[in-house]
Amino acid sequence: MSPEAAAATPELEVVHGPRAIGGGRRRFVDLLLLTATSNFRKAFFGTALGYAWSLIRPLLLFGVLLVVFTRILRVGSGIENYPMFLLFNIVFFSFFQETTNVATTAVVAQEGVVRKTQFPRLVIPLSIVLTGLFNLGMNLIAVLAFMLAFGIEPMWSWLLFPLVLLPVMVILTTSVSIALSALYVRRRDVGIIWSVMSMALFYGSAVLIPLTYATGIVRDLMLINPLVPLFVQAHKWMIDPDAPGLLTVADGWWHLLPAALIFVGVAIWSLWFFNREAPRIAEEL
Amino acid sequence: MSGETISLDRTGSDDGGVAERRAERIAAAPVVLEARDVHKTFHIPDQKIQSFKERAVHPFRRQHFRELRALNGISLEIRKGEFFGIVGRNGSGKSTLLKILASIYAADSGRIRMAGTMAPFIELGVGFNPDVTARENVILNGVMMGLTPDQARERLDAVFAFAELENFKELQLKNYSSGMVVRLAFAVMVQADTDILLIDEVLAVGDASFQQKCADVFHGMRDSGKTVVLVTHDMAAVETYCDRAMMIHDGDVIAEGDPDEVARSYYRINFEEAAANPEAVAMSEDALNAADASIDAHTELVEAELLDEAGDPISNVEQGSPLRFRALLEAREELRNPVFSFLCSSRNGTHVFGFRRTLTHDEDEFTVVAPGQRVELNGTVANPLAPGKYVLSCWISRDAERGEVAFQAVGLAAFMVYGGGQPLGLVEVEAEVEAHTIEGDRA
């Protein structure tokens, strides 16, 4: 070998083994975007109706619940712009519910990749969150059109959705998704447990009726759920500026402390847990 | 390097010093892959608790783990441009080592260092997602190897052309046949153009044309100075391609260095263990019993065994090493002028060779073995046998009444000859044969 060729040989670098992240930032981002777009394409070009399906589902759910809450239970009748409140909340919650449920099985579903390559493990659940975000973005365009058609005037507070509500929701969804995807590798009934739990959360997150309808202990318990503040604030910022804000509903900021602690705790724990599990995922599969 | 004459067979007798030059070049090259004292133990649950439900139903059940020590401190150093083989039996730890080198498994302790980019090819795949199209899989894989998405897209045509799958780019991988998937994976690996390739067991699959393609690719890799680590069972591949090899057995390196030597130790271990398993023992007994033919049961076999150089009993013989044996017979009846005809047959009954012996005796003396007397047969026989299974038997004849001869056949040993290469017959002979073109005689 010529001296030049020898000099061109890169230095020996320590190989760290499989990890949650790793292999360079650019590679991580490229893999994340590619995986997310291929998930998206798979979901929307694989079926005859394609993208329409992702909108039809929340719309059908919306139709059924609208009839239940305005015609049968008559709770919704007293709420300003109730149909739009309901539609927006369903679409927003669906992002959380669908993303976390798909992410649960994602690492196991990508077995071929995990067992045969040094694919940065965290890319897998993150790509599911990203696909969910694409989806939410598309659905929100449709919801916005409905809202304008329904006569809701555009408000400056709408801007707080992408600035405050969405980031908080994305962090929470991501934390839950990565924790579940790693947990599912060890315990396969996590999938079933979570599908039931996320359904329970749907009824316990002030998605269907504003939190003001709950009182006393029920309201205090619901406030522990870190999703609840998002929907309380979404009601005020997106649908009805006269609706009570979070601090009013909570009756003091300290009532929000448990939810804040859970939010931060889940975020930190899930990252720690996934990072701990990542090196052994290929063996556990 | 491209201008160099390439020897297709490293073991070829006259390659004009190419092999020597290659060895010198590699010896002078820098180390690009290094493992130091790598340990790996798997904890295998006796009864895996797969769900929270099981955990809830049996809250106090302790999970018991069996420790499987896959690697007990493996070290290796591979130089740039080297073709390195890792061999071992199933479960020896060789694939675990490769997966650790490829960052798929984490080592418990030890250090791996690598220079340059690396592409793994493991269990006939490169990590495809069956639910997306072949095209997307190839791009994703390119990015995984460190390319930018644009570079990966530029490479697409070359990959599909190599795999001969140009018409199936947009097909989801789950609709590919298994052969197509392997072809695509192989093409991705070949086109990845990384500095180091880690390949686990690829040669044994695919049709003849795919195998030929693999062979061409491996020759190409050797010639173009790629660093390749090949994990395989195929000793012919090790002997043909590898500059150096290592044999792992129960997590330890038991041989390292010259590929031919390593291949031989692979055969030795493989057949020793195969012979120890009950099925093989039963087979040997069947073969021996089949060799017994009792037309005239006048002799009883007391014991018979094959021996190694040190005189210890063995059941398998390395190709080329002499057959040493010892047998003890006991006469039931008087044996007059007995003749012992030794016969070596292949397992399907073909006689390979044989020779006759009579009792060593003084001249002018009748040779008679009295009833109850014992005869010892022992000696060494040159071994021209090609690898395979054989039976050594002995036909004992004696002069019967009225000038007739009575025979009895006794199976002495069923054994296996182990060695490399694919035999073209039952025996291997020295052959000084050359093939060459004749100058100036072109039509």
HADDOCK unambig.tbl for C-alpha pairs under 7 A between the chains (distance, minus, plus):
assign (segid A and resid 1 and name CA) (segid B and resid 25 and name CA) 5.98 0.50 0.50
assign (segid A and resid 1 and name CA) (segid B and resid 29 and name CA) 6.52 0.50 0.50
assign (segid A and resid 6 and name CA) (segid B and resid 30 and name CA) 6.99 0.50 0.50
assign (segid A and resid 10 and name CA) (segid B and resid 115 and name CA) 5.22 0.50 0.50
assign (segid A and resid 10 and name CA) (segid B and resid 116 and name CA) 5.61 0.50 0.50
assign (segid A and resid 11 and name CA) (segid B and resid 115 and name CA) 5.36 0.50 0.50
assign (segid A and resid 12 and name CA) (segid B and resid 32 and name CA) 6.42 0.50 0.50
assign (segid A and resid 12 and name CA) (segid B and resid 113 and name CA) 5.57 0.50 0.50
assign (segid A and resid 12 and name CA) (segid B and resid 114 and name CA) 4.88 0.50 0.50
assign (segid A and resid 12 and name CA) (segid B and resid 115 and name CA) 4.29 0.50 0.50
assign (segid A and resid 13 and name CA) (segid B and resid 113 and name CA) 5.05 0.50 0.50
assign (segid A and resid 13 and name CA) (segid B and resid 114 and name CA) 5.28 0.50 0.50
assign (segid A and resid 13 and name CA) (segid B and resid 115 and name CA) 5.98 0.50 0.50
assign (segid A and resid 14 and name CA) (segid B and resid 112 and name CA) 5.76 0.50 0.50
assign (segid A and resid 14 and name CA) (segid B and resid 113 and name CA) 4.20 0.50 0.50
assign (segid A and resid 14 and name CA) (segid B and resid 114 and name CA) 6.44 0.50 0.50
assign (segid A and resid 15 and name CA) (segid B and resid 112 and name CA) 5.35 0.50 0.50
assign (segid A and resid 15 and name CA) (segid B and resid 113 and name CA) 5.34 0.50 0.50
assign (segid A and resid 15 and name CA) (segid B and resid 114 and name CA) 6.56 0.50 0.50
assign (segid A and resid 17 and name CA) (segid B and resid 100 and name CA) 6.83 0.50 0.50
assign (segid A and resid 17 and name CA) (segid B and resid 103 and name CA) 4.10 0.50 0.50
assign (segid A and resid 17 and name CA) (segid B and resid 104 and name CA) 6.54 0.50 0.50
assign (segid A and resid 17 and name CA) (segid B and resid 105 and name CA) 6.51 0.50 0.50
assign (segid A and resid 17 and name CA) (segid B and resid 106 and name CA) 5.07 0.50 0.50
assign (segid A and resid 18 and name CA) (segid B and resid 103 and name CA) 4.95 0.50 0.50
assign (segid A and resid 18 and name CA) (segid B and resid 104 and name CA) 5.39 0.50 0.50
assign (segid A and resid 18 and name CA) (segid B and resid 105 and name CA) 6.26 0.50 0.50
assign (segid A and resid 18 and name CA) (segid B and resid 106 and name CA) 6.10 0.50 0.50
assign (segid A and resid 27 and name CA) (segid B and resid 143 and name CA) 6.67 0.50 0.50
assign (segid A and resid 27 and name CA) (segid B and resid 146 and name CA) 6.48 0.50 0.50
assign (segid A and resid 31 and name CA) (segid B and resid 140 and name CA) 6.76 0.50 0.50
assign (segid A and resid 31 and name CA) (segid B and resid 143 and name CA) 6.65 0.50 0.50
assign (segid A and resid 34 and name CA) (segid B and resid 140 and name CA) 6.69 0.50 0.50
assign (segid A and resid 38 and name CA) (segid B and resid 132 and name CA) 6.92 0.50 0.50
assign (segid A and resid 42 and name CA) (segid B and resid 132 and name CA) 6.70 0.50 0.50
assign (segid A and resid 110 and name CA) (segid B and resid 129 and name CA) 6.45 0.50 0.50
assign (segid A and resid 112 and name CA) (segid B and resid 127 and name CA) 4.91 0.50 0.50
assign (segid A and resid 112 and name CA) (segid B and resid 128 and name CA) 5.85 0.50 0.50
assign (segid A and resid 112 and name CA) (segid B and resid 129 and name CA) 6.37 0.50 0.50
assign (segid A and resid 113 and name CA) (segid B and resid 127 and name CA) 3.88 0.50 0.50
assign (segid A and resid 113 and name CA) (segid B and resid 128 and name CA) 5.73 0.50 0.50
assign (segid A and resid 113 and name CA) (segid B and resid 129 and name CA) 6.59 0.50 0.50
assign (segid A and resid 115 and name CA) (segid B and resid 104 and name CA) 6.47 0.50 0.50
assign (segid A and resid 116 and name CA) (segid B and resid 104 and name CA) 6.60 0.50 0.50
assign (segid A and resid 116 and name CA) (segid B and resid 122 and name CA) 5.82 0.50 0.50
assign (segid A and resid 116 and name CA) (segid B and resid 126 and name CA) 5.93 0.50 0.50
assign (segid A and resid 116 and name CA) (segid B and resid 127 and name CA) 4.98 0.50 0.50
assign (segid A and resid 117 and name CA) (segid B and resid 104 and name CA) 5.99 0.50 0.50
assign (segid A and resid 117 and name CA) (segid B and resid 120 and name CA) 6.80 0.50 0.50
assign (segid A and resid 117 and name CA) (segid B and resid 126 and name CA) 6.71 0.50 0.50
assign (segid A and resid 117 and name CA) (segid B and resid 127 and name CA) 5.88 0.50 0.50
assign (segid A and resid 118 and name CA) (segid B and resid 102 and name CA) 6.72 0.50 0.50
assign (segid A and resid 118 and name CA) (segid B and resid 103 and name CA) 5.33 0.50 0.50
assign (segid A and resid 118 and name CA) (segid B and resid 104 and name CA) 5.38 0.50 0.50
assign (segid A and resid 119 and name CA) (segid B and resid 144 and name CA) 6.75 0.50 0.50
assign (segid A and resid 186 and name CA) (segid B and resid 50 and name CA) 6.37 0.50 0.50
assign (segid A and resid 187 and name CA) (segid B and resid 50 and name CA) 4.97 0.50 0.50
assign (segid A and resid 187 and name CA) (segid B and resid 51 and name CA) 4.29 0.50 0.50
assign (segid A and resid 187 and name CA) (segid B and resid 52 and name CA) 6.21 0.50 0.50
assign (segid A and resid 188 and name CA) (segid B and resid 50 and name CA) 6.04 0.50 0.50
assign (segid A and resid 188 and name CA) (segid B and resid 51 and name CA) 5.37 0.50 0.50
assign (segid A and resid 189 and name CA) (segid B and resid 51 and name CA) 5.23 0.50 0.50
assign (segid A and resid 189 and name CA) (segid B and resid 52 and name CA) 6.42 0.50 0.50
assign (segid A and resid 279 and name CA) (segid B and resid 105 and name CA) 6.68 0.50 0.50
assign (segid A and resid 279 and name CA) (segid B and resid 106 and name CA) 5.72 0.50 0.50
assign (segid A and resid 280 and name CA) (segid B and resid 105 and name CA) 6.68 0.50 0.50
assign (segid A and resid 280 and name CA) (segid B and resid 106 and name CA) 6.77 0.50 0.50
assign (segid A and resid 282 and name CA) (segid B and resid 104 and name CA) 6.59 0.50 0.50
assign (segid A and resid 282 and name CA) (segid B and resid 105 and name CA) 6.52 0.50 0.50
assign (segid A and resid 283 and name CA) (segid B and resid 105 and name CA) 6.84 0.50 0.50
